[in-house]
């Protein structure tokens, strides 16, 4: 079924793509750009209207279906279908900018240019730069996955800690390197006003998820009664520092470099020895 109110008929004898009039190809491209959609996602009715003809006339010129039009668009150097929504393209484009050039490079204008969309569409998708940065952080940080792990309040402290470490390692080590770039900015310029909206977003959510889990573990008598902020830092800081420095230390000749699994196990063991209480 097409996006129009009528289904596109199955073409019985589609015309060769080279015989599709160029004005139909250009009409399809204009509508696709205006809608910020893939050509394949644009209804034939809209393309016909742009070309100044009826839908039935358009179908007749295409041999009964849109395959010839898609082939002609492809021959013109444009992928006719499969383009991701604006929000997805913007998150990926913003992540690449942050990874390559730092947080200062993240502007709506640069993201729009990279994602091949308009600034207006970014406002419609996110609301503004701060919300877009939050969306990028959630996509490339381990926060959502860690929240899912601790939400069940599992009784097995050991396995929960090890799952969290594995998620942290995956998020910080993945490309594009969004998490290392954000952490570097926070360490270098903690008072930067442009960072404060992200900080004000991260910490309350962190304490509502992981902080709540740690508090429950304290109440259950499984870990020492320490301030949740210190527990969070004791759990995350050694692993985070190792992962941030790992790409550099691996360039040093003859310097042993344990696997990520060994690193996670070592730091998890150290954290558990430091805070876990004997079972009653």
PyMOL commands that set and color helices and strands:
alter all, ss='L'
color gray80, all
select helices_A, chain A and resi 17-19+22-35+39-41+44-51+55-62+67-75+86-101+103-105+108-115+119-126+129-140+143-150+157-173+178-188+193-219+228-249+260-275
alter helices_A, ss='H'
color red, helices_A
deselect
rebuild
show_as cartoon
